[in-house]
Each structure stands twice: as C-alpha cells, then as structure tokens.
Amino acid sequence: MSDTGTSEKIPFMQRVLDNPFLLLFLGVTVPATLYLVWGLVELTQIPVAE
C-alpha cells in the first residue's frame, strides 16, 4: 500500500454512504418531512363545515 502521490477525489455519494451519522440524519428527517407535508396536504383537503 504505497502512496504514489496520486490523490483521487472521493465521489460525493461514496462520502455520503460512508457517513453513518449523515445516513441516520437523512433517514429520520426525510420521512418526517414527507409525512408532515402529506399531513398538511390532507388537512387542506378537508371540506369546510357549514
């Protein structure tokens, strides 16, 4: 494993998938945000009582 001096840039998705805390954060916030938006859309669909 000798370093020949070539430093390759690590691809963005590999850096994302190698970071467990970022994956945890995304796994919690993305569904929570989607359910929140879904709930707000459902609330706007409720007809107004007369």
N, C-alpha and C positions, 0 to 999 in steps of 0.2 A: 504494500500500500504506500507507494512513494508518491509524493505530490510533485507533479511535473510542472507546476506553475500555472496550469490552466484552471481557471475558476469558472465553472459553469454556473449560470444563473438558475436557481431552483424555480421551476414553474409555479405559478400562483396557486393552482388547485392542489398541488402536492404540499405546499406550505399550509394551506387551509386544512387539508385532510390529515396532516401530521400534528395538528394542534388540538389536543383533546378538550381544552377549555373553550376554545372557539367553537368546536363542534357541539359542546354542551350548551353554550350560549345560543347558538343558532337553533338547536333542537328544542329549546324552550321558547324562545321569542317568536320564531316563525309560526308555529301552530297557535300560540297565544294571540298573536296579531291577526291571523286569519280567522280564528273563532270570534275575536272581538269585532272585526269588520263584518263577518257573517251575521252576528247578532244585531249589529246596528242596522244592517240592510233588512233583516227580518222585522225589526221594530218599525222601520219606515213603511213596511207593507201592511201593518195593522190598520184596518179602517177606523175612522174617527166615529165615536158613538154620537148618536143624535139625541 
